[in-house]
Amino acid sequence: MRAVFAILLMIWAPAVLAQGFSGLARVDGARSGLSESADAVELRLTLSQPVAWRVHMLDQPPRLVVDFREVDFAPMGTPDLSLLEKVVALRTGRMGPGWTRLVAELAGPYGLATSQMVTGAEDGSARVELRLEEMSAEDFARAAGARPSPLFPEPALTARPAARPSEDGRLTVVLDPGHGGVDPGALRDGVSEADLMLIFARDVKESLLRSGNYDVILTRNDDSFVSLETRLTIARRAGADVFLSLHADAIEEGIAQGAQVYTLSKEASTEALAKLAHRHDREDILAGADLHGTDDQVAQALMEIARRETEPRIEALADAVVAGLRYEGVKLHKKPRAHGDFSVLKLPDIPAVLIEIAFLSSPSELKKLQNAEWRQLAAAGIARSVAAWVAEDERLKALIRQ
Protein backbone atom coordinates (compact mmCIF):
# COMPACT_ATOMS: atom_id res chain seq x y z
CA MET A 1 0.00 0.00 0.00
CA ARG A 2 1.34 3.39 -0.92
CA ALA A 3 0.78 5.69 2.05
CA VAL A 4 0.49 9.44 1.69
CA PHE A 5 -0.19 10.49 5.28
CA ALA A 6 2.72 12.94 5.08
CA ILE A 7 0.88 15.03 2.50
CA LEU A 8 -2.08 15.67 4.74
CA LEU A 9 0.12 16.08 7.78
CA MET A 10 1.95 18.96 6.18
CA ILE A 11 -1.34 20.58 5.26
CA TRP A 12 -3.28 20.08 8.47
CA ALA A 13 -0.92 19.99 11.42
CA PRO A 14 0.58 23.53 11.22
CA ALA A 15 -2.87 25.03 10.71
CA VAL A 16 -4.22 23.14 13.71
CA LEU A 17 -1.54 24.67 15.91
CA ALA A 18 -2.13 28.18 14.66
CA GLN A 19 -5.89 28.35 14.20
CA GLY A 20 -8.66 28.92 16.73
CA PHE A 21 -11.77 26.81 16.31
CA SER A 22 -15.44 27.70 16.38
CA GLY A 23 -16.77 24.15 16.06
CA LEU A 24 -17.37 21.65 18.86
CA ALA A 25 -14.96 19.15 17.29
CA ARG A 26 -11.77 19.60 15.34
CA VAL A 27 -9.64 17.47 13.05
CA ASP A 28 -6.38 16.14 14.49
CA GLY A 29 -3.98 16.43 11.56
CA ALA A 30 -1.31 14.28 13.21
CA ARG A 31 -3.69 11.32 13.35
CA SER A 32 -5.50 11.75 10.04
CA GLY A 33 -4.52 10.70 6.57
CA LEU A 34 -5.30 9.30 3.15
CA SER A 35 -3.83 6.25 1.45
CA GLU A 36 -4.18 4.21 -1.74
CA SER A 37 -3.61 0.61 -2.77
CA ALA A 38 -3.97 -1.10 -6.13
CA ASP A 39 -7.77 -1.22 -5.99
CA ALA A 40 -8.81 0.83 -2.94
CA VAL A 41 -8.70 4.20 -1.22
CA GLU A 42 -8.72 4.63 2.56
CA LEU A 43 -9.46 7.80 4.52
CA ARG A 44 -8.88 8.19 8.25
CA LEU A 45 -10.00 11.26 10.19
CA THR A 46 -9.39 11.66 13.90
CA LEU A 47 -11.71 14.15 15.60
CA SER A 48 -11.35 15.68 19.03
CA GLN A 49 -14.73 14.18 19.98
CA PRO A 50 -17.57 12.18 18.41
CA VAL A 51 -20.13 14.07 16.31
CA ALA A 52 -23.12 13.20 14.16
CA TRP A 53 -21.96 12.24 10.68
CA ARG A 54 -23.01 10.58 7.45
CA VAL A 55 -21.29 9.46 4.27
CA HIS A 56 -22.45 8.96 0.69
CA MET A 57 -21.20 9.01 -2.87
CA LEU A 58 -22.07 11.38 -5.72
CA ASP A 59 -21.64 10.79 -9.44
CA GLN A 60 -20.56 12.92 -12.43
CA PRO A 61 -17.80 13.20 -11.36
CA PRO A 62 -17.41 10.41 -8.79
CA ARG A 63 -17.09 11.90 -5.30
CA LEU A 64 -16.94 10.80 -1.71
CA VAL A 65 -18.97 13.12 0.53
CA VAL A 66 -18.72 13.11 4.34
CA ASP A 67 -20.97 15.45 6.33
CA PHE A 68 -20.33 16.33 9.97
CA ARG A 69 -22.09 18.22 12.71
CA GLU A 70 -19.81 20.94 14.12
CA VAL A 71 -16.34 19.99 12.86
CA ASP A 72 -13.69 22.60 12.15
CA PHE A 73 -11.17 21.59 9.47
CA ALA A 74 -8.28 24.00 9.96
CA PRO A 75 -7.59 25.84 6.70
CA MET A 76 -5.73 23.32 4.58
CA GLY A 77 -4.61 25.46 1.67
CA THR A 78 -4.42 23.54 -1.59
CA PRO A 79 -3.63 19.87 -0.94
CA ASP A 80 -0.68 18.45 -2.82
CA LEU A 81 -2.17 15.25 -4.22
CA SER A 82 0.55 14.69 -6.80
CA LEU A 83 1.47 11.29 -5.31
CA LEU A 84 -2.10 10.06 -5.61
CA GLU A 85 -3.79 8.54 -8.63
CA LYS A 86 -7.30 7.80 -7.41
CA VAL A 87 -8.03 11.06 -5.52
CA VAL A 88 -7.81 14.13 -7.74
CA ALA A 89 -9.12 16.81 -5.36
CA LEU A 90 -9.88 17.22 -1.67
CA ARG A 91 -11.85 20.10 -0.18
CA THR A 92 -13.87 21.06 2.87
CA GLY A 93 -16.48 23.72 3.51
CA ARG A 94 -19.71 24.64 5.23
CA MET A 95 -23.03 23.19 4.14
CA GLY A 96 -25.03 25.37 6.51
CA PRO A 97 -24.72 26.92 9.99
CA GLY A 98 -23.02 24.38 12.24
CA TRP A 99 -22.55 21.77 9.50
CA THR A 100 -19.39 20.95 7.56
CA ARG A 101 -18.61 18.79 4.54
CA LEU A 102 -15.56 17.02 3.19
CA VAL A 103 -15.49 16.08 -0.49
CA ALA A 104 -12.92 13.85 -2.18
CA GLU A 105 -13.16 13.87 -5.96
CA LEU A 106 -12.18 10.51 -7.42
CA ALA A 107 -10.51 9.53 -10.67
CA GLY A 108 -13.02 6.73 -11.19
CA PRO A 109 -15.93 4.79 -9.67
CA TYR A 110 -14.70 3.74 -6.22
CA GLY A 111 -17.68 2.81 -4.06
CA LEU A 112 -18.00 2.74 -0.29
CA ALA A 113 -16.94 -0.68 1.02
CA THR A 114 -16.78 0.00 4.77
CA SER A 115 -17.35 2.98 7.03
CA GLN A 116 -17.25 3.37 10.78
CA MET A 117 -16.63 5.77 13.63
CA VAL A 118 -14.48 4.31 16.40
CA THR A 119 -15.05 5.87 19.83
CA GLY A 120 -14.02 5.15 23.40
CA ALA A 121 -10.47 6.54 23.32
CA GLU A 122 -9.08 7.71 26.64
CA ASP A 123 -8.69 11.26 25.34
CA GLY A 124 -12.34 11.36 24.16
CA SER A 125 -11.42 11.45 20.46
CA ALA A 126 -13.23 9.63 17.67
CA ARG A 127 -11.84 8.12 14.48
CA VAL A 128 -13.72 7.93 11.19
CA GLU A 129 -12.47 5.15 8.93
CA LEU A 130 -13.63 4.81 5.31
CA ARG A 131 -12.58 2.33 2.64
CA LEU A 132 -13.50 2.74 -1.03
CA GLU A 133 -13.12 -0.07 -3.53
CA GLU A 134 -13.27 -0.09 -7.31
CA MET A 135 -16.63 -1.01 -8.86
CA SER A 136 -18.37 -0.71 -12.22
CA ALA A 137 -19.64 2.66 -13.34
CA GLU A 138 -23.19 1.27 -13.48
CA ASP A 139 -23.10 -0.02 -9.90
CA PHE A 140 -21.56 3.24 -8.70
CA ALA A 141 -24.28 5.32 -10.37
CA ARG A 142 -27.01 3.19 -8.79
CA ALA A 143 -25.48 3.54 -5.32
CA ALA A 144 -24.76 7.28 -5.56
CA GLY A 145 -26.85 9.90 -3.80
CA ALA A 146 -27.50 11.11 -0.25
CA ARG A 147 -30.04 9.30 1.88
CA PRO A 148 -32.58 11.61 3.53
CA SER A 149 -31.93 12.11 7.24
CA PRO A 150 -33.78 14.23 9.81
CA LEU A 151 -30.42 14.88 11.49
CA PHE A 152 -28.85 16.56 8.49
CA PRO A 153 -30.05 19.58 6.51
CA GLU A 154 -29.89 19.61 2.78
CA PRO A 155 -26.80 21.43 1.46
CA ALA A 156 -27.01 25.21 1.28
CA LEU A 157 -29.22 26.35 -1.53
CA THR A 158 -27.52 27.01 -4.83
CA ALA A 159 -28.71 30.39 -5.99
CA ARG A 160 -30.82 30.58 -9.08
CA PRO A 161 -29.76 32.99 -11.84
CA ALA A 162 -30.47 36.62 -11.03
CA ALA A 163 -33.89 38.08 -11.81
CA ARG A 164 -35.57 34.73 -12.28
CA PRO A 165 -38.79 34.34 -10.25
CA SER A 166 -39.16 31.48 -7.80
CA GLU A 167 -41.91 28.93 -8.30
CA ASP A 168 -44.39 31.26 -6.63
CA GLY A 169 -43.38 34.07 -9.00
CA ARG A 170 -41.63 36.19 -6.36
CA LEU A 171 -38.11 37.56 -6.61
CA THR A 172 -35.72 37.46 -3.68
CA VAL A 173 -34.43 40.82 -2.47
CA VAL A 174 -31.65 40.86 0.11
CA LEU A 175 -31.41 44.04 2.17
CA ASP A 176 -28.12 44.71 3.90
CA PRO A 177 -28.32 47.17 6.82
CA GLY A 178 -24.78 48.49 7.04
CA HIS A 179 -22.51 47.93 10.05
CA GLY A 180 -23.80 46.49 13.35
CA GLY A 181 -22.54 45.21 16.70
CA VAL A 182 -18.95 46.24 17.36
CA ASP A 183 -19.08 48.28 14.13
CA PRO A 184 -21.62 51.07 14.73
CA GLY A 185 -20.73 52.96 11.54
CA ALA A 186 -21.10 56.73 11.58
CA LEU A 187 -22.04 58.31 14.92
CA ARG A 188 -23.81 61.61 15.55
CA ASP A 189 -25.51 62.93 18.67
CA GLY A 190 -25.62 59.50 20.28
CA VAL A 191 -27.20 57.93 17.20
CA SER A 192 -25.44 55.23 15.17
CA GLU A 193 -25.65 54.50 11.47
CA ALA A 194 -26.06 50.80 12.32
CA ASP A 195 -29.23 51.39 14.36
CA LEU A 196 -30.78 53.76 11.85
CA MET A 197 -30.10 51.46 8.90
CA LEU A 198 -31.66 48.47 10.65
CA ILE A 199 -34.80 50.52 11.22
CA PHE A 200 -34.75 51.75 7.64
CA ALA A 201 -34.17 48.23 6.27
CA ARG A 202 -37.32 47.10 8.07
CA ASP A 203 -39.22 49.99 6.46
CA VAL A 204 -37.95 48.98 3.01
CA LYS A 205 -38.79 45.34 3.68
CA GLU A 206 -42.34 46.26 4.64
CA SER A 207 -42.75 48.37 1.51
CA LEU A 208 -41.49 45.54 -0.72
CA LEU A 209 -43.61 42.88 0.97
CA ARG A 210 -46.70 45.00 0.60
CA SER A 211 -46.64 44.41 -3.17
CA GLY A 212 -46.66 40.63 -2.78
CA ASN A 213 -44.00 40.30 -5.47
CA TYR A 214 -40.90 39.67 -3.35
CA ASP A 215 -39.33 37.51 -0.72
CA VAL A 216 -37.18 39.81 1.44
CA ILE A 217 -34.24 38.79 3.60
CA LEU A 218 -32.09 40.98 5.87
CA THR A 219 -28.41 40.21 6.38
CA ARG A 220 -28.90 41.06 10.06
CA ASN A 221 -32.05 41.39 12.13
CA ASP A 222 -30.54 42.91 15.24
CA ASP A 223 -27.55 44.96 16.38
CA SER A 224 -25.03 42.20 15.67
CA PHE A 225 -21.77 42.22 13.77
CA VAL A 226 -21.88 40.46 10.38
CA SER A 227 -18.66 40.31 8.40
CA LEU A 228 -18.67 41.67 4.87
CA GLU A 229 -18.04 38.27 3.32
CA THR A 230 -20.76 36.66 5.44
CA ARG A 231 -23.18 39.19 3.98
CA LEU A 232 -22.22 37.93 0.52
CA THR A 233 -22.73 34.34 1.64
CA ILE A 234 -26.19 35.18 2.98
CA ALA A 235 -27.13 36.72 -0.38
CA ARG A 236 -25.83 33.78 -2.36
CA ARG A 237 -27.47 31.11 -0.23
CA ALA A 238 -30.75 33.01 -0.20
CA GLY A 239 -30.78 32.93 -3.99
CA ALA A 240 -30.76 36.73 -4.17
CA ASP A 241 -32.05 38.36 -7.34
CA VAL A 242 -31.23 41.84 -6.04
CA PHE A 243 -28.86 42.98 -3.28
CA LEU A 244 -29.29 46.44 -1.71
CA SER A 245 -26.81 47.65 0.90
CA LEU A 246 -28.16 50.50 3.02
CA HIS A 247 -25.97 53.18 4.58
CA ALA A 248 -26.05 56.73 5.94
CA ASP A 249 -22.56 58.18 5.90
CA ALA A 250 -20.98 61.14 7.63
CA ILE A 251 -18.22 63.45 6.44
CA GLU A 252 -15.77 65.23 8.70
CA GLU A 253 -15.49 68.43 6.66
CA GLY A 254 -17.96 70.37 4.59
CA ILE A 255 -21.63 69.67 4.05
CA ALA A 256 -23.13 66.72 2.18
CA GLN A 257 -26.82 66.10 1.68
CA GLY A 258 -29.04 63.84 -0.32
CA ALA A 259 -29.06 60.20 -1.40
CA GLN A 260 -26.29 58.60 -3.47
CA VAL A 261 -26.30 55.24 -5.22
CA TYR A 262 -23.00 53.38 -5.67
CA THR A 263 -21.96 50.56 -7.96
CA LEU A 264 -18.62 48.74 -7.94
CA SER A 265 -16.08 50.74 -9.90
CA LYS A 266 -14.56 49.14 -12.98
CA GLU A 267 -11.11 49.99 -11.66
CA ALA A 268 -11.80 48.12 -8.43
CA SER A 269 -13.58 45.20 -10.08
CA THR A 270 -10.58 43.19 -11.25
CA GLU A 271 -8.73 43.39 -7.93
CA ALA A 272 -11.95 42.81 -6.01
CA LEU A 273 -12.74 39.61 -7.90
CA ALA A 274 -9.18 38.38 -7.50
CA LYS A 275 -9.46 38.78 -3.72
CA LEU A 276 -12.88 37.15 -3.74
CA ALA A 277 -11.57 34.16 -5.69
CA HIS A 278 -8.74 33.76 -3.21
CA ARG A 279 -10.63 34.15 0.06
CA HIS A 280 -14.31 33.37 -0.29
CA ASP A 281 -16.11 30.00 -0.20
CA ARG A 282 -16.15 28.73 -3.78
CA GLU A 283 -19.76 27.57 -3.54
CA ASP A 284 -20.89 31.08 -2.66
CA ILE A 285 -19.38 33.31 -5.33
CA LEU A 286 -20.91 32.26 -8.65
CA ALA A 287 -24.29 30.63 -9.23
CA GLY A 288 -24.47 27.63 -11.51
CA ALA A 289 -20.70 27.04 -11.61
CA ASP A 290 -18.78 24.46 -9.60
CA LEU A 291 -15.54 26.27 -8.73
CA HIS A 292 -14.38 23.68 -6.21
CA GLY A 293 -10.82 22.67 -7.05
CA THR A 294 -10.51 25.50 -9.57
CA ASP A 295 -7.42 27.65 -9.22
CA ASP A 296 -7.79 31.34 -8.48
CA GLN A 297 -6.97 32.54 -11.98
CA VAL A 298 -9.60 30.34 -13.62
CA ALA A 299 -12.17 31.27 -10.98
CA GLN A 300 -11.39 34.95 -11.46
CA ALA A 301 -11.74 34.64 -15.24
CA LEU A 302 -15.17 33.04 -14.87
CA MET A 303 -16.21 35.76 -12.46
CA GLU A 304 -14.95 38.47 -14.80
CA ILE A 305 -17.16 37.05 -17.56
CA ALA A 306 -20.16 36.95 -15.21
CA ARG A 307 -19.39 40.47 -14.01
CA ARG A 308 -19.29 41.85 -17.57
CA GLU A 309 -22.62 40.22 -18.34
CA THR A 310 -24.20 41.54 -15.14
CA GLU A 311 -22.72 45.04 -15.22
CA PRO A 312 -25.34 46.62 -17.54
CA ARG A 313 -28.08 45.27 -15.29
CA ILE A 314 -26.32 46.69 -12.22
CA GLU A 315 -26.02 50.11 -13.79
CA ALA A 316 -29.69 49.96 -14.79
CA LEU A 317 -30.60 49.05 -11.20
CA ALA A 318 -28.66 52.03 -9.86
CA ASP A 319 -30.37 54.35 -12.32
CA ALA A 320 -33.75 52.94 -11.32
CA VAL A 321 -33.05 53.58 -7.62
CA VAL A 322 -32.16 57.19 -8.36
CA ALA A 323 -35.35 57.58 -10.41
CA GLY A 324 -37.51 55.93 -7.76
CA LEU A 325 -36.20 58.15 -4.97
CA ARG A 326 -36.61 61.23 -7.14
CA TYR A 327 -40.21 60.26 -7.94
CA GLU A 328 -41.06 60.09 -4.22
CA GLY A 329 -39.48 63.49 -3.61
CA VAL A 330 -36.42 62.22 -1.72
CA LYS A 331 -33.59 64.74 -1.90
CA LEU A 332 -30.69 63.50 -4.02
CA HIS A 333 -27.01 64.31 -3.74
CA LYS A 334 -25.67 66.69 -6.38
CA LYS A 335 -23.94 63.63 -7.84
CA PRO A 336 -26.50 60.91 -7.18
CA ARG A 337 -24.63 58.19 -9.09
CA ALA A 338 -21.16 57.15 -7.98
CA HIS A 339 -18.73 54.21 -8.02
CA GLY A 340 -16.56 52.74 -5.29
CA ASP A 341 -14.67 49.70 -4.04
CA PHE A 342 -17.24 48.25 -1.66
CA SER A 343 -16.82 44.64 -0.52
CA VAL A 344 -20.55 43.99 -0.38
CA LEU A 345 -20.88 44.71 -4.12
CA LYS A 346 -18.43 42.03 -5.23
CA LEU A 347 -20.69 39.10 -6.07
CA PRO A 348 -20.20 38.95 -9.83
CA ASP A 349 -23.62 37.75 -11.00
CA ILE A 350 -26.08 39.38 -8.58
CA PRO A 351 -27.15 42.97 -9.36
CA ALA A 352 -26.07 44.89 -6.28
CA VAL A 353 -25.92 48.56 -5.32
CA LEU A 354 -25.04 50.49 -2.20
CA ILE A 355 -27.44 53.26 -1.21
CA GLU A 356 -26.26 56.15 0.96
CA ILE A 357 -29.77 57.28 1.78
CA ALA A 358 -28.67 60.39 3.72
CA PHE A 359 -25.75 61.90 5.66
CA LEU A 360 -25.68 61.78 9.45
CA SER A 361 -23.20 64.65 9.46
CA SER A 362 -25.97 67.02 8.40
CA PRO A 363 -28.40 67.90 11.24
CA SER A 364 -31.30 68.18 8.80
CA GLU A 365 -30.48 64.81 7.24
CA LEU A 366 -30.20 63.15 10.65
CA LYS A 367 -33.59 64.57 11.56
CA LYS A 368 -35.07 63.06 8.38
CA LEU A 369 -33.63 59.64 9.16
CA GLN A 370 -35.28 59.74 12.57
CA ASN A 371 -38.63 60.66 11.04
CA ALA A 372 -40.82 57.62 10.33
CA GLU A 373 -42.84 59.41 7.65
CA TRP A 374 -39.72 60.37 5.69
CA ARG A 375 -38.27 56.86 5.99
CA GLN A 376 -41.48 55.36 4.63
CA LEU A 377 -41.33 57.77 1.70
CA ALA A 378 -37.74 56.76 0.96
CA ALA A 379 -38.65 53.08 1.35
CA ALA A 380 -41.48 53.51 -1.12
CA GLY A 381 -39.03 55.05 -3.57
CA ILE A 382 -36.74 52.04 -3.31
CA ALA A 383 -39.65 49.61 -3.71
CA ARG A 384 -40.81 51.54 -6.77
CA SER A 385 -37.31 51.41 -8.23
CA VAL A 386 -37.03 47.64 -7.81
CA ALA A 387 -40.38 47.12 -9.53
CA ALA A 388 -39.38 49.40 -12.42
CA TRP A 389 -36.02 47.68 -12.79
CA VAL A 390 -37.55 44.20 -12.80
CA ALA A 391 -40.04 45.21 -15.49
CA GLU A 392 -37.33 46.74 -17.69
CA ASP A 393 -35.01 43.79 -17.08
CA GLU A 394 -37.70 41.35 -18.20
CA ARG A 395 -38.46 43.47 -21.26
CA LEU A 396 -34.81 43.49 -22.32
CA LYS A 397 -34.48 39.76 -21.79
CA ALA A 398 -37.57 39.19 -23.95
CA LEU A 399 -35.97 41.24 -26.74
CA ILE A 400 -32.78 39.19 -26.48
CA ARG A 401 -34.75 35.93 -26.74
CA GLN A 402 -36.46 37.22 -29.89
Residue, then its C-alpha position, 0 to 999 in steps of 0.5 A: m500500500r502506498a501511504v500518503f499520510a505525510i501530504l495531509l500532515m503537512i497541510w493540516a498539522p501547522a494550521v491546527l496549531a495556529q488556528g482557533f476553532s469555532g466548532l465543537a470538534r476539530v480534526d487532528g492532523a497528526r492522526s489523520g490521513l489518506s492512502e491508496s492501494a492497487d484497488a482501494v482508497e482509505l481515509r482516516l480522520t481523527l476528531s477531538q470528539p464524536v459528532a453526528w456524521r453521514v457518508h455517501m457518494l455522488d456521481q458525475p464526477p465520482r465523489l466521496v462526501v462526508d458530512f459532519r455536525e460541528v467539525d472545524f477543518a483547519p484551513m488546509g490550503t491547496p492539498d498536494l495530491s501529486l502522489l495520488e492517482k485515485v483522488v484528484a481533489l480534496r476540499t472542505g467547507r460549510m453546508g449550513p450553519g453548524w454543518t461541515r462537509l468534506v469532499a474527495e473527488l475521485a478519478g473513477p468509480y470507487g464505491l463505499a466498502t466499509s465505514q465506521m466511527v471508532t469511539g471510546a479513546e481515553d482522550g475522548s477522540a473519535r476516528v472515522e475510517l472509510r474504505l473505497e473499492e473499485m466497482s463498475a460505473e453502473d453499480f456506482a451510479r445506482a449507489a450514488g446519492a445522499r439518503p434523507s436524514p432528519l439529522f442533516p439539513e440539505p446542502a445550502l441552496t444554490a442560488r438561481p440565476a439573477a432576476r428569475p422568479s421562484e416557483d411562486g413568481r416572487l423575486t428574492v431581495v436581500l437588504d443589507p443594513g450596514h454595520g452592526g454590533v462592534d461596528p456602529g458605523a457613523l455616529r452623531d448625537g448618540v445615534s449610530e448609522a447601524d441602528l438607523m439602517l436596521i430601522f430603515a431596512r425594516d421599512v424597506k422590507e415592509s414596503l417591498l412585501r406590501s406588493g406581494n411580489y418579493d421575498v425579502i431577507l435581511t443580512r442582520n435582524d438585530d444589532s449584531f456584527v456580520s462580516l462583509e463576506t458573510r453578507l455575501t454568503i447570505a445573499r448567495r445562499a438566499g438565492a438573491d435576485v437583487f442585493l441592496s446595501l443601506h448606509a447613511d454616511a458622515i463626512e468630517e469636513g464640509i456639508a453633504q446632503g441627499a441620497q447617493v447610489y453606488t456601484l462597484s467601480k470598474e477599476a476596483s472590479t478586477e482586484a476585487l474579484a481576485k481577492l474574492a476568488h482567493r478568500h471566499d467560499r467557492e460555492d458562494i461566489l458564482a451561481g451555476a458554476d462548480l468552482h471547487g478545485t478551480d485555481d484562483q486565476v480560472a475562478q477569477a476569469l469566470m467571475e470576470i465574464a459573469r461580471r461583464e454580463t451583469e454590469p449593464r443590469i447593475e447600472a440599470l438598477a442604480d439608475a432605477v433607484v435614483a429615479g424611484l427616490r426622485y419620484e417620491g421626492v427624496k432629496l438627491h445628492k448633487k452627484p446621485r450616481a457614484h462608483g466605489d470599491f465596496s466589498v458587499l458589491k463584489l458578487p459577480d452575478i447578482p445585481a447589487v448597489l449600495i445606497e447612501i440614503a442620507f448623511l448623518s453629518s448634516p443635522s437636517e439629514l439626521k432629523k429626516l432619518q429619525n422621522a418615520e414618515w420620511r423613511q417610509l417615503a424613501a422606502a417607497g421610492i426604493a420599492r418603486s425602483v425595484a419594480a421598475w427595474v424588474a419590469e425593464d429587465e424582463r423586457l430586455k431579456a424578452l428582446i434578447r430571446q427574440 
